[in-house]
Amino acid sequence: MLLAATVLSPVQAIASATAPAKPLILIYGDSLSAEYGLKRGTGWVALLQDRLAREGFPHRIMNASISGETTAGGLSRFDTALKKHQPSLVLLQLGANDGLRGLAISQTRRNLAEMIDRARTQGVAVLLIGIRIPPNYGPDYSRQFDSLFSQLAGEKEVPLVPFLLDGLADNPMMFQADTIHPNEKAQPAILRNVWIGLSSNGLLQKTQPVAPSTDHGSR
């Protein structure tokens, strides 16, 4: 009797097989998205998943961020990440470590552009997330670095979060002892910046695509 009670009827089996998977958002970033120095579950990515669930969005989150990642490293594993996770949307948050290392801005731009192109070739939307760096390599380098995100977003016609740390970058109380990584108190503000980018660009929908009908009628 127990076995019989757990077997799906043909109609239930078809419905289960044809139900669309919940859309997946792939967070593809560096330590700013990887909860560096934070208690697990307190970073902005975890807060994003909580808010999506609380507001009735069906999306799942996969955080593939790696502390210390550069755009070159991200590009090298990007195809594998797309194939493995099959996201509907990528939040591309890379470049900070390129800037902190003084790497060529032209190469950072090419790497980000290539990831955007590869995602869109597979029908995956991209939200580009910008960052700024300290003037360690002079004001000219910093200005060029800061502008690359808006220029690239315009060129590729992808939505942009202009500055991930907007509203908190000048507040030392929002950073860990290294003065680079935001602390736990800063995470809601970071989420707010990302949420504005998601919601204002229509990247979140509460309805899922309707599964194709299996009833083709009589022939």
Secondary structure, DSSP 8 states (H G I E B T S, - for coil): -HHHHHS--HHHHHHHHHS----EEEEEESTTTTTTTS-TT-SHHHHHHHHHHHTT---EEEE---TT--HHHHHHTHHHHHHHH--SEEEEE--HHHHHTT--HHHHHHHHHHHHHHHHHTT-EEEEE-----STT-HHHHHHHHHHHHHHHHHHT--EES-TTTTTTT-GGGB-TTSSSB-GGGHHHHHHHHHHHHHHTT---SS------S-----
